[in-house]
């Protein structure tokens, strides 16, 4: 992050914003088509997205793109997403967060612990979705005497998907409704005028009260 001449803070550069939105768009497509396949009551979603065959064709391919983006994000942010002593100190003071006493919370790193947990949940669940998704993409490649792997793939795929849905809902809510400047920092400008949202200065020193987790 860097301090701009206008006084606003650049939280995400252009490449980071692009990769974030590719991940978001591909995930939403996977979410919608996946729900359409999950229940007959939701198949109307597939109809809106071009029909069942079209959704069935693109679901695995878009899933591969989403997985590739996840691994790219891991490469970009792996060091920033490590749980640190600052995060553990923040957790111990979570009572102040619940009581909206943000000024009494300890400072944190570039990403708050909520963002870090979200990242790791999506990454590990994404890996499960990738492995099980490939098995479901080519079920005929699994021998009949190993059919239990097919059943396990279905169970794990659905379970991982439900976990990501819950995490995604929380992430969107926190980023748009709870965290001041959270949405604008990941849109076209990539900046925020709130120091609470950017606890790292140009030299990497922590500053100001931490932003709310999400």
C-alpha positions as CSV (number, residue, x, y, z in Angstrom):
1,X,0.0,0.0,0.0
2,X,1.1,3.5,-0.7
3,X,0.0,7.0,0.4
4,X,-1.3,9.1,-2.5
5,X,-0.8,12.8,-2.9
6,X,-4.5,13.3,-2.3
7,X,-4.2,11.8,1.1
8,X,-6.0,8.6,0.1
9,X,-4.3,5.2,0.6
10,X,-3.8,2.8,-2.3
11,X,-4.8,-0.5,-0.7
12,X,-4.8,-2.7,-3.9
13,X,-3.0,-2.1,-7.2
14,X,-4.6,-2.7,-10.5
15,X,-3.4,-6.3,-10.9
16,X,-4.8,-7.2,-7.4
17,X,-8.1,-5.7,-8.2
18,X,-8.4,-7.5,-11.5
19,X,-7.5,-10.9,-10.0
20,X,-10.0,-10.2,-7.2
21,X,-12.9,-9.5,-9.6
22,X,-12.0,-12.5,-11.8
23,X,-12.2,-14.7,-8.7
24,X,-15.5,-13.1,-7.7
25,X,-17.2,-13.4,-11.1
26,X,-16.1,-16.9,-11.7
27,X,-17.1,-18.0,-8.2
28,X,-20.6,-16.5,-8.6
29,X,-21.0,-18.3,-11.9
30,X,-19.9,-21.6,-10.2
31,X,-22.2,-20.8,-7.3
32,X,-25.3,-20.2,-9.5
33,X,-24.8,-23.2,-11.8
34,X,-23.9,-25.4,-8.9
35,X,-27.1,-24.5,-7.1
36,X,-29.0,-25.3,-10.3
37,X,-27.5,-28.8,-10.3
38,X,-27.9,-29.3,-6.6
39,X,-31.7,-29.1,-6.5
40,X,-34.5,-29.4,-9.1
41,X,-36.2,-26.5,-7.4
42,X,-33.2,-24.3,-8.5
43,X,-32.9,-25.5,-12.0
44,X,-34.5,-22.3,-13.3
45,X,-31.1,-20.7,-12.6
46,X,-29.5,-22.9,-15.3
47,X,-32.3,-21.9,-17.7
48,X,-31.5,-18.2,-17.1
49,X,-27.8,-18.9,-17.7
50,X,-28.4,-20.5,-21.1
51,X,-30.0,-23.8,-20.3
52,X,-28.9,-27.0,-18.6
53,X,-26.5,-28.3,-21.3
54,X,-24.8,-24.9,-21.5
55,X,-24.4,-24.6,-17.8
56,X,-23.2,-28.2,-17.6
57,X,-20.6,-27.5,-20.2
58,X,-19.2,-24.3,-18.7
59,X,-19.4,-25.2,-15.0
60,X,-16.2,-27.3,-15.0
61,X,-14.3,-25.0,-17.3
62,X,-15.1,-21.9,-15.3
63,X,-14.2,-24.0,-12.2
64,X,-10.7,-24.5,-13.6
65,X,-10.4,-20.8,-14.1
66,X,-11.5,-20.1,-10.6
67,X,-9.0,-22.6,-9.3
68,X,-6.2,-21.0,-11.3
69,X,-7.1,-17.6,-9.9
70,X,-7.0,-19.0,-6.4
71,X,-3.5,-20.3,-6.9
72,X,-2.5,-16.9,-8.4
73,X,-3.9,-15.1,-5.3
74,X,-1.9,-17.5,-3.1
75,X,1.3,-16.5,-5.0
76,X,0.5,-12.8,-4.6
77,X,-0.7,-12.7,-1.1
78,X,0.8,-15.8,0.7
79,X,3.1,-13.7,2.9
80,X,0.3,-11.2,3.7
81,X,-2.1,-13.9,4.7
82,X,0.0,-15.6,7.3
83,X,-1.5,-15.5,10.8
84,X,0.8,-13.3,12.9
85,X,1.2,-12.4,16.6
86,X,-0.7,-9.2,15.8
87,X,-3.7,-11.3,14.7
88,X,-3.6,-13.4,17.8
89,X,-3.4,-10.3,19.9
90,X,-6.5,-9.0,18.1
91,X,-8.4,-12.2,18.7
92,X,-7.7,-11.9,22.4
93,X,-9.3,-8.4,22.3
94,X,-12.3,-9.5,20.3
95,X,-14.6,-8.5,23.1
96,X,-13.8,-4.9,22.3
97,X,-14.7,-5.5,18.7
98,X,-18.1,-7.0,19.6
99,X,-18.8,-3.9,21.8
100,X,-17.7,-1.6,18.9
101,X,-14.8,-0.3,20.9
102,X,-12.4,-0.3,17.9
103,X,-10.2,2.3,19.4
104,X,-9.2,-0.2,22.1
105,X,-8.2,-2.9,19.7
106,X,-4.5,-3.6,18.9
107,X,-3.2,-2.7,15.4
108,X,-3.1,-5.3,12.7
109,X,-1.3,-6.0,9.4
110,X,-2.4,-5.3,5.9
111,X,-5.2,-7.8,6.0
112,X,-7.3,-8.3,9.1
113,X,-7.8,-11.8,10.6
114,X,-11.3,-12.1,9.1
115,X,-9.9,-11.6,5.6
116,X,-7.1,-14.1,6.3
117,X,-9.5,-16.7,7.5
118,X,-11.7,-16.1,4.5
119,X,-8.8,-16.5,2.2
120,X,-7.6,-19.8,3.7
121,X,-11.1,-21.2,3.8
122,X,-11.7,-20.4,0.2
123,X,-8.3,-21.8,-0.8
124,X,-8.6,-25.1,1.0
125,X,-12.3,-25.6,0.1
126,X,-11.4,-24.6,-3.5
127,X,-8.8,-27.4,-3.6
128,X,-11.4,-29.9,-2.5
129,X,-13.8,-28.5,-5.1
130,X,-11.1,-28.9,-7.8
131,X,-10.2,-32.5,-6.9
132,X,-13.8,-33.7,-6.4
133,X,-15.0,-31.7,-9.4
134,X,-12.5,-33.5,-11.7
135,X,-13.8,-36.8,-10.4
136,X,-17.4,-35.8,-11.1
137,X,-16.4,-34.4,-14.5
138,X,-15.1,-37.8,-15.6
139,X,-17.0,-40.3,-13.5
140,X,-16.6,-43.0,-16.2
141,X,-12.9,-43.0,-15.5
142,X,-13.4,-44.3,-12.0
143,X,-13.7,-48.1,-12.0
144,X,-17.0,-49.5,-10.8
145,X,-15.3,-51.4,-7.9
146,X,-14.1,-48.0,-6.7
147,X,-17.6,-46.4,-7.0
148,X,-17.4,-45.4,-3.4
149,X,-15.0,-42.7,-4.6
150,X,-17.8,-41.2,-6.7
151,X,-20.1,-41.1,-3.7
152,X,-17.4,-39.5,-1.6
153,X,-16.7,-37.0,-4.3
154,X,-20.3,-35.9,-4.4
155,X,-20.5,-35.5,-0.6
156,X,-17.2,-33.6,-0.4
157,X,-18.0,-31.4,-3.3
158,X,-21.3,-30.3,-1.9
159,X,-19.9,-29.9,1.6
160,X,-17.0,-27.7,0.4
161,X,-19.4,-25.7,-1.8
162,X,-21.7,-25.0,1.2
163,X,-18.7,-23.9,3.3
164,X,-17.6,-21.4,0.6
165,X,-21.2,-20.1,0.3
166,X,-21.3,-19.3,3.9
167,X,-17.9,-17.7,3.9
168,X,-18.7,-15.7,0.7
169,X,-21.9,-14.3,2.2
170,X,-20.0,-13.1,5.3
171,X,-17.3,-11.6,3.1
172,X,-19.7,-9.7,0.9
173,X,-21.7,-8.4,3.8
174,X,-18.6,-7.3,5.7
175,X,-17.0,-5.7,2.6
176,X,-20.1,-3.8,1.6
177,X,-22.1,-3.0,4.7
178,X,-19.8,-3.3,7.7
179,X,-16.3,-2.2,6.7
180,X,-16.2,1.5,5.9
181,X,-14.5,2.0,2.5
182,X,-14.1,-1.7,2.0
183,X,-16.0,-1.9,-1.3
184,X,-14.4,1.3,-2.9
185,X,-10.9,-0.1,-2.1
186,X,-11.4,-3.0,-4.4
187,X,-13.2,-1.2,-7.2
188,X,-11.9,1.1,-9.9
189,X,-9.9,3.4,-7.6
190,X,-8.4,0.8,-5.3
191,X,-8.1,3.6,-2.7
192,X,-9.7,4.4,0.7
193,X,-9.6,7.6,2.6
194,X,-10.0,5.8,6.0
195,X,-6.7,5.1,7.8
196,X,-8.6,2.5,9.9
197,X,-8.9,0.4,6.7
198,X,-5.2,0.6,5.9
199,X,-3.2,-0.1,9.1
200,X,0.1,-0.3,7.2
201,X,2.0,2.8,6.2
202,X,4.5,3.2,3.3
203,X,7.3,1.8,5.4
204,X,5.2,-1.2,6.6
205,X,4.8,0.2,10.1
206,X,1.4,-0.5,11.7
207,X,-0.6,2.6,12.3
208,X,-4.0,3.7,13.6
209,X,-6.8,1.5,15.0
210,X,-7.5,-1.7,13.0
211,X,-10.4,-2.0,10.7
212,X,-13.3,-4.4,11.4
213,X,-12.8,-8.0,10.3
214,X,-14.5,-9.2,7.2
